[in-house]
Amino acid sequence: MKKVRIIALLMVLVLLFGTACSSSNQAPAQSDGKAGGGEQKPIEIKYATVGPDEHQYTIAAIKFKEIIEAKSDGRIKVTLFPNAQLGGEREMAEGVKMGTIEMTTVTSDGALPAWVPDTQVFSIPYLFRDREHVYKALDGALSDELNPKFEEQGFKHLGFVELGFRHFTNNKKEINSAADMKDLKIRVQEAPIWFALIKSLKGTATPIPFNDLYTALQQGVVDGQENPLATIRSMKFYEVQKHLALDAHTYAPGSVLINKAFFENLSAEDQKLVQEAVDEMKAYQRDLIAGKDEENLKFLKEQGMAVTDPDRQSFMDATKDIPNLDEVKKLVRPELVEIVKGVQ
């Protein structure tokens, strides 16, 4: 009899434990708005960027927040962390990969080659003819090639936004041809292709984190840097740089990333909303940033920058062998370069 009571008690405990586990497993579904009754907690997205509100990536993040919160009727809430509050681009990308940050936008050929080496295709100088060529390649062949590689690394790549065509600035001398780059110490992103670019121009490449760049320019740690006009303006590099050369050596996009597991845990409806919001934000941000090139150039001149339109062919001639260097071919598949060149 005693044994029977013990067995009965054990069966009750098992049932209670099973019920508790079942309730525990259902709680996240109720909190993320996918199931359950009662008041639903909003889905929270932390979105980190490296620049201030005027920076290209933060402009995109602000627009995404506006669109997704409206489209989801407030079920999805976005908290923005601009100004590198959650670290530099590498730390933000690592945060998204690990899931401590849900979303970020970082320069595609900056920190991301650590996980997806083929993103260094954007570092190949003079690869893109114009913005029309850029957008066709980004939204077509390059998305097809790169998106699966991001997923293998724990990222969901939602699209490319505008950073822009990059130009050299420096504090030493006017740049009218590639020969004028000789002996300049230029800050670059930490990647072999960038080192090869500056070496081909007979300068010295110095890797410095983006959020430390203003101070490095101010203190003379480096003579110059290279970035799009909008970045030079938003980061106030004109305060610590005298010369701007409009050589447009590369085009830089920003990759909009979300943690893959977080994205896949959303309902199909919410996944669609997130992708639609990014697509809408992307179109808005590209038009806005690209349309401000003339305004930004005028502003930089008004701040005292001396602007030159250098002999672009001299830069193209000096850098033409970079895609064929052994150290570059190990990082960027030659066939990927040819795919981009072939986009019409």
N, C-alpha and C positions, 0 to 999 in steps of 0.2 A: 504493500500500500504506500509505504514511504517512497519507494522507487517511482511509483506512478506519479505521485505528487511532484517529485523532483523533475521528472520528464515533462510533465505538464507545465511546470514553471519555466523550464528551459525553452519550451516551444513558444510561450508567451513572450519571453525576452527576445527570441529570434524575430518574431513578428513585429515587436515594437522597434527593434533595431532596423529591420527592413523598411518600415514605414518612415522612420527618421531619415534614412539614407535617401529614400525616394523623394521626400520633401526637400532635402538639401540639394539634390540634383536638379530639381525644378526651379529653385530660387533664381539662378542667373537668367533663365528664360523669361521669368516674370520681370526682372529688373531691366532687361535689355529691350523690352517691348515686344517680344516675339510671341509670348504666350502668357496665360494666367489671367486672373481677374483682379479687380480692384485698381487702385491708382498705380500707373506704371512709371517707374523711374526712367529718366531720359538716358539715352546712350551718350556717354561722355567721350569726346575726342580731344586729346591734347595735341596741338599743332604748333611745332617749333620752327622758327626761322632765325637766320643769323643777322639780318639787318633791321633797321628801324622801320617805322610805318611807311616811309617813302621808298624803301628798297623794293626792287621788282618782286622778290619772293613774298615779302610781307603783304604787298598789294594783292598778290594772288591769294594768300591765305585769308585776308580780310574778306575778299569777294566770295571765297568758298564758304566761309562761315555764314555770310549773309544768305547765300543761295540754299545751302543744305538745311539751315534752320527753318527757312521759309518752306522749302519743299516737303520737309518732314513734319510740318506743323509743330515744331518744337520738340519732337521726339528725339532728335539728335542735336546735342549741344556741343559747340566747339569753343575751347578755351585756347587763346593765342598766347604764345611765348616768343615774342620777337627779341631782337637785340642780343642774340646768343645767350639768353637767360638759362638755357639748358645745355650750353656748351657750344663748341664750334661745329662745323659741318660733320667732321668725323664722329664726334660724340653724339650728335643728333641722329646720324644714320645708324650708329650702333644701338642707340636707344630704341629706334623703330624696329630694328632687327630683333632685339631682345624683348620688345613689347612694353618697355617702360614709358615709351612715347608712342602714341598711335600714328601720328602723321608728321611728315616734314617735307620741305622742299630744299634740295641741295644741288649745287652745281654738278652736272652729270659727269664731267671728267675731272672733278676735284677729288673728294674722298672715295667716291664709289668704285673706282678701278680696283680698290682693295678686294672687292667682292665680285665685280663684273668687269674684268680687264678690257673687254671690247668697248666700254664707254670712252676709252681713250681715243676712239676714232674722232671725237670732237676736238682733240688737240692737234690733229693733222692740219698744218697751216694751208690756207687757201684751197680748202677742199670744197667749200660751198660757193656757188656763183652769186646768189642773192637770196633774199628772204623767201621768195616763192619756191626756190629749190630746197631751202632749209625745211620749210613746213611740209612739203611733199615727202621728203625723206624721213622727217621725224614721225609723222603720223602714219606712214606707210611701212616702207622696208625696214627702217631702224626699229620701230616698235615691234614688228614681227620678229626681228632678230634678237632684240635685247630683253623683251618682256619675260620669255621663259627662263632666261638666265637669272633675272631678278628673283623669280619665284623659287628657283633652286636654292637661293640664299636667304629665304625667309621674308622677302619683300613682295608686295604687290605694287607694280609700277602702273600708276594711273594715267600718266601722260607727261608731256614736256611743256613747260612754260618758257617765256622769253627771259633771257638775261641780255643777250645781244651780241653784236660783233665787237670784238675786243681790239683796243688800241693801246699803244705805248704812251706812257707819260714818264717824265724824268725831271730832275732838278738841276741838271748840269748843262745841257746844250740843246740847240734846235736840231730836230731830226728831219732831214730832207731826202735821205736815201738810206739803204741798209748799211752802208759804210759808216754812217754816223752813230750806229749802235755800238761800235767798238769800245771796249773797256768799261761800258756801263754796267753797274751792278743792279740787276733787275730781280725783283721779287716774283717768284713763280709758284704755282701749285707743286706739291711734292710728287712728281711723276717723271720718269725718264724722258718722255717725249718733250716735256717743257724744258728740261735741261738741254736736250738736243737742239731745240729751237733757239735758245739763247746762245748756245755754243756756235751754231751755224752763223749767227750774227756777230760773233766774236766778242760777246759780252760775258758777264759772269752771272750764272743763275743762283739765286738764293731762296730756298723755301722758307716761308714764314706763314703761320696761320692767319687767315683772313681777318679775324677779330683783333689781331695784333698789328695789322699792316699800317694803320694811320700813325701809330706811335713810332714804328720802324722808319717810316718816311720822315717824320718830324725830327727824329734824332739822327738821321743820316746813316742808319744801319744799311740801307739800300739807297741807290740813286733814284730808282723808279719802279714802276709796276705796270701791269697791263690789265685793263678791264673795259667793259662797255661804258658809253657816255653816261647812261643813267646811274651806274654804280659810282662812277667818279663824282657825280653830283650828289647822290644820296649819302655817300660816305664822307663827303666833304674833303676828298683828296686834293681838290683845287687849292685848299688852304696850305698844303705842304708840297705842292708840285707846280713848277713854272711852265713846263713845256708839254704839249699834247701833239702827237703825230697820228693822223687818221689813216693808219695802214690797214686796219680791218683784217688782221692776220688769221683769226679763227672766229667761229661763231660758237657761243656758249649757251646751251639750254639749261634749264633747271628741271630736275626729275622730281615729280610729285610722288611720294612714297607713302604707303600705309602698311602697317604690320600685317603680314599675310594671314596669320591665324586669327587676328582680330577681324579682318575683312571677311574671312570665310565663315566666321561665327555669326555674322549678320544674316538676317533673313534675305531671301532672294530679292524681295522688294527694296530693302535698304541698301543692298549692294548696288542695285540699279540706280537708286537715288544718289549714292555717293559718286558713282561713275558719271552720271549725268551732270552733277554739280561741278565736277572737275572739268568736264568737257566745256560746259558753259563758262566757267571761270577762265579756262585756258584761252578761249576765243576773245573774251573781254580783255584779259591781261596782255595778250600779244598785240592787239590793236592799240591799246593804250600806250604801251611802252614803245613800240615801233614808231608810233605817230609823234612821239616827243623827241626824236633825235635832233631835229632842227632847233627846237626850243632849248634842249639841254646844251647844245653846242653854243648857242647864243648866250646862255647863262654863264657857261664856263669862260667864254671870252670876256664877258662883263666882269667876272671875278679876277681878271688879270692874266689868265692863261694865254700863252703864245701858241697859236695853233698852226700847224703846217699840214699840207696835203702831199706827203712824200711820194717819191717814185715807187709805186707799188710793184712794178715789174722787177726792180732791184731786190725787193724783199722776196718775191716769188722765186727768182733765180737763186738767191742765197739759201733758200730752204727747200728747194725742189727734191733733194735726195733723202729727206727725212723719212718718208714712208718706206724707203728701201733699206734703211739701216737695220742691221741684224737685231740690235736691241729693241727696235721699234716693231719689227715683224714678229718678235716673240710676244708682244703685248697686243697688237692689233692685227688681226688676220688681213693679209693683203686683199683677199676676196671681198672683205667687208668694205674696204676703201673703194674697190671697183664697183660694188653695189651702189654706194652713195654717188659716185661719179656718174653712174648710168641712169640715175633718176631723172626723168624729164618732166 
